[in-house]
Amino acid sequence: MKSPVIQLEKTLKQILAGALLNVIWIMNVGKAEEPVTLNVKDDGYRGIWYMNQPSNDEYVYKYSGGLGTYCAKHRPFAIYRAEINKTFFCYGGATLGDDRRLLHMVSYFDHQTKTVPRPTVLLDKHTNDAHDNPVISIDDQGYIWIFSTSHGTSRPSFIHRSVRPYDIDQFQLVPATRLEGDSRLPITNFSYMQAWYRPGDGFLCFFTRYGYPAQRTSCFMHSTDGINWGPWQRLAAIEEGHYQVSGLGRERVGAMFNYHPQGKGLNWRTNLYYVESTDLGNTWRTVVGEQLDVPLTSAKNPALVRDYAAEGLNVYLKDLRYDEQDHPVLLFITSRGYESGPQNNPRTWTLAHWSGAKWLFHEVTTSDNNYDMGELWIEEANDWRIIAPTEIGPQPFNPGGEVAMWVSKDQGRTWVKQRQLTESSEVNHTYVRRPLNTHPDFFAFWADGHGRKPSESNLYFSDEEGNVYRLPRTMEGATAKPEAVFLRP
C-alpha cells in the first residue's frame, strides 16, 4: 500500500498533467472550465442511473434504469486482447455520492488472475445524461482509445489515447482534426460513436451529427492514426434523421438504420435500411452491390431492407454482425409504439439475415420494453447466441429485466432459451453488451438499476456458460475478484 504522501504526490502530478492538457485543448478548440483529463483512480465500480422523458403513468419514464452500458448506438464497450490476456472495458460511471453524475471510466479484467484493478476516472462529463457514455477502441500497437460522446451539440466531445500500450493508468487528450475542403477543423463534437479498428486500415467510425442537415444525420469518418481524419461523410439524412448501428466484417464495414418520418416526432422510428463499404468509405453500396449516392434523402431508396412504416411498426436497432460468408445479420425489435406498457406489445426480437440472394426474416422471442437491449454472438456456423434481458423483471414493462441466453443451431432460423442467467433480482438488468474478440470468461457485460426511480447501479459480466459475476462496488486493495452472484447449478 502506498503511503499517503506518495499517493498525494501522484495525484498532484495527475492534476498538473490534466491542467496542461486543458491548456492544449483551449488553444485548439476554445474555452474549457477545468482539466479535461483526470487520470485518477476510483475505489470501485458504480454505474450511472439515467431516465428519459417522464411518462406520467405507472411506468414513470419512457425509459430509465442503470444505463452505464447504454446505448445501442454506442459501440463497443469492451475488447479482449489475447496478447496480454485481458478484456479492456469502459462504461458510464457515477460518483459514490451521486448516482446521476456521469464519469467516463476505464478498466480491464485480467483473465490470468481473475481480478479487476481500481478503475480509472478519465473525465467528468458534467452531465447526468447517459447518452454521453464513452466507447473504447484498441489499435494494433495496443494503445487504448476512448471516444467521449455527446448528446447533441451543447456539450463537447473528446478523443483520448493511453500513454502506454495496454495501460489504463494515464491517457492523453488527442488533438484530432478532420478534413473539410482544403482546411483541417478540430473534432469537438460527435454523438452515438461506434469506433471500429482494423489493423492496416485504421479507424472506421460511424457517428451522428445533429442538424447536419437532418436533426440526426448518420455519418462516417476514417483515419489511419486517430489524429488526422478524412472528411466527414453523410450517409443518410432522410426527413428528421436516423439512428444507426454498425458492424465490421472481414472485407466490409456496414450500417443499418431506421428513420424518423417528418412531422411524427423523434419517438416514431420505422423502416430498416442497410449500407456497406468495401473501400474504407470511399463508396457506399447496397447489399447487392448497387452504388449509392449518399447522403440518402428519400425514404424509398435502394438501401431499404423492409418497409416497416407500411406495417405500422416502430424499429429499435440492437446489433449488426457478419456471418461466415461475410453476409450481414441485423438484430432489432419491432413494436406498435414508443410508450411503455402492454398496449404496444408484442415487442418482437427479429433477425434479418442476408442469404446471398435475399433477406430472410426470423423471429427470436418477445420481451416487454422497446429498450430491452442485447446483442448477437456468432461463435460458429451452428452456434449463434443472443444474450438479453428478455425475461420479465422486478419492474415489468420498464427497460431490462432478467437476462437469458438464447441459442440457434441453424443460423438464426429457430431459437431456444438455453438458460436464464439472472433471477429474483431486486432491480432490472439492462443493456447487455458483447465484447469484441470475446473471451469465454468475460462473455457479456451489463449494468442494473431500478426501472422507475433513481437507484444505485452495479456492473456485471457473465462467462460463456452463463455464470454471472458482479464487479466490486467498493474496493479495499489495488485489485479485487468479482463476486459470483448467479451460478449455474
Secondary structure, 3 states (H helix, E strand, C coil): CCCHHHHHHHHHHHHHHHHHHHHHHHHHCCCCCCCCCCCEECCCCCECEEEEEECCCCCCEEEEEECCCCCCCCECCEEEECCCCEEEEEEEEEECCEEEEEEEEEEEEECCCCEEECCEEEEECCCCCHHHCEEEEECCCCCEEEEECCCCCCCCCEEEEECCCCCCCCEEECCCEEEECCEEEECCCCEEEEEEEECCCEEEEEEEECCCCCCEEEEEEEECCCCEECCCEEEECCCCECCEEEEECCCCEEEEEEECCCCCCCCCCEEEEEEEECCCCCCCECCCCCECCCCECCCCCCCEEECCCCCCCEEEEEEEEECCCCCEEEEEEEECCCCCCHHHCCEEEEEEEECCCCEEEEEEEEECCCCCCCEEEEEECCEEEEEEEEECCCCCCCCCEEEEEEEECCCCCCCEEEEECCCCCCCEEEEEECCECCECCECEEEEEECCCCCCCCCEEEECCCCCEEECCCCCCCCEECCEEEECCC
